[in-house]
């Protein structure tokens, strides 16, 4: 059963200095494979939210300076209000920003571990 079929998630590489970002995103049912995102570019996908409110897409990130991180690109419990139909992430050297669909502003969400 599906609640909505119009959610679009995207990850923008804003690392700068020509640094490529490598991501691998998946859910319980869908593996989007490894994607290499050039500096200044983005990768996105569309999906449907299930009726149980358990939809979850998670991603592993890696880039040239050997930083690795894991994060939830879409978690229904966290994101169904913040990014109802468009869930955008911006990856920078400072950390990760998420677009708040209600305010229209980028919000600092995660710092990179030291």
VENBEL-V368839 format. One record per pair of residues at least 24 apart in sequence whose ideal C-beta (glycine too) atoms are under 6 Angstrom apart, sorted by the first residue. I is the first residue (numbers start at 1). J is the second residue. D is the distance in whole Angstrom. If there is no record, write none. Layout:
# VENBEL-V368839
i:I j:J d:D
i:I j:J d:D
This chain:
# VENBEL-V368839
i:1 j:51 d:4
i:2 j:48 d:4
i:3 j:49 d:5
i:3 j:51 d:6
i:4 j:49 d:5
i:5 j:48 d:4
i:6 j:85 d:5
i:7 j:47 d:6
i:7 j:49 d:6
i:7 j:85 d:6
i:8 j:44 d:6
i:8 j:46 d:5
i:8 j:86 d:5
i:9 j:45 d:6
i:9 j:73 d:5
i:9 j:74 d:5
i:9 j:87 d:4
i:10 j:42 d:5
i:10 j:44 d:3
i:10 j:88 d:5
i:11 j:43 d:5
i:11 j:89 d:5
i:12 j:42 d:4
i:12 j:90 d:5
i:13 j:37 d:4
i:13 j:39 d:6
i:13 j:41 d:6
i:13 j:91 d:6
i:14 j:90 d:5
i:14 j:92 d:5
i:15 j:39 d:6
i:15 j:63 d:6
i:15 j:93 d:6
i:19 j:63 d:5
i:19 j:64 d:5
i:21 j:63 d:5
i:21 j:91 d:6
i:22 j:62 d:5
i:23 j:59 d:5
i:23 j:61 d:5
i:24 j:60 d:5
i:25 j:57 d:6
i:25 j:59 d:4
i:25 j:73 d:6
i:27 j:56 d:6
i:27 j:57 d:5
i:67 j:112 d:6
